[in-house]
């Protein structure tokens, strides 16, 4: 295939991914508004990461057979970002899209944090700091069982305050768990304010390198960078990989971007209308 044709194919793929990201953002905010509660800021910052995984050819998965043994595993450690994951699972066919409008309703399987039992959810999460330990254990189990599946774990930067994260980071590096890829949604804002003023993490990439991880830093809203990083992670041997994805909390909605007040607050009808217009008119992911 010529270089020109490859470039056209890549551009066409990115256009499709960008459109999917818009649809995810719109459903994400709509379901949170219907529920009158949820976490828009930290779910909007995740969108390009999740679209890359589920639509970019990264994850090995099958919505018609969610538990097949050789599937890749995804752990959403920052469980409050689950609205975006729920939308992604619905769009991929794990359950009907109409179920999204039951978010946080009594009896709904779409709880405020992921609960194992919903198709596509590998582990209950939401108590911050635990996901990387779970993911490390799953990846070690793959080695013991001589399975080829990979394990992915999405973390939040506010979550890095938890000491258990660093214990599991040491463990994964010590055992050279190269089938494990962590993605840090580094949106710079946690529940009560900027991460740098609450407990400064920088320099984040250097910290992970010092813990023995192969570390890649990308713009977490650019599909080309994300897909390249995931491919590099697959080709890395002897070390787990950390992808530090620099993102924006509330990405795509002007009045939510970078604002801690939108960590766990649902938009009212007027705010939702404005947000949906901005998302439709926006251009994220190039």
Phi, psi and omega in degrees: 000135181289160179299324180295315179295321178297317180297320179294320179295317179296316180297319178297320179296317181293322176302316179294320179295320179297320179293319177298320179299322176298314182295323177296314181299318182295314179292323179304307182290325180296317181292323178294319178296319179295325181283342184066015176195161180144190187234086182288318186303307183280349174271326177293328179288343183273348197302308183295328177297312182291320179297321177299317181295311189271334181244349184266008179080018181274306183280137169269110185207165181213103181303333180281344179217071190298340185251018182297139194301329185265013177293153168286152180253139175236123177249120175268092183293319175279078191298338179292346176277012188296335178306318179295322178292318178301316179299316181299315180296320179294316180296330180275354173098016178288331175201164185297142179302327181301335180295338181302327185284001176261008181313128175065011176278154180300126179087355180284142175285350179266084183279175182293341171223154185302140179231125181297132187131328172285130181307131180096347178266118184272335182205140172295142181208174183137329170281104194297147176101350187265337190298322182291327175296317178298314181296321178297317178297320178296318180294322176293324177297322177300319179296314182296324181273001181056046177257153184261002183292153177256157180238130179243143181222123179260125183243159173255154182287328173297330179294338180297347176294341183280127181296332181297330177303315185284332173295315180290328176299317178295318182297312182298320179290319181302320182265010175051050185278083187279359174271003181257129176232118175261146176235122179264116175280085186272077182269358171079000183225130175246191192305320188250011178148189181296138179302320186295336179267340180274310173199098187296129183261343188290149000276113185299309182302319180297323179298314182292323176297320181292338176273003175093017180261142168289123190237132180235134178248129183221165166282114186286004175245008179250114185299320182300318180291318180296313182295323176295320180294319179296323178292319177297321179298318180298328184269358181273127182245144174089353180215148168288160181245136170247123173258111177274104183262109179283116186232179178237124178298133181073023187306131177103348180233114190305317185279354177259335188300123176073011186254119182294337180299337180265017174297314184217057182221131180276144176286147174279173185304319180293318178294321178297316180300315179296317182299316181296323177295317180294320180296316181297325182274347186282171180219090183244141172115353182290000000 
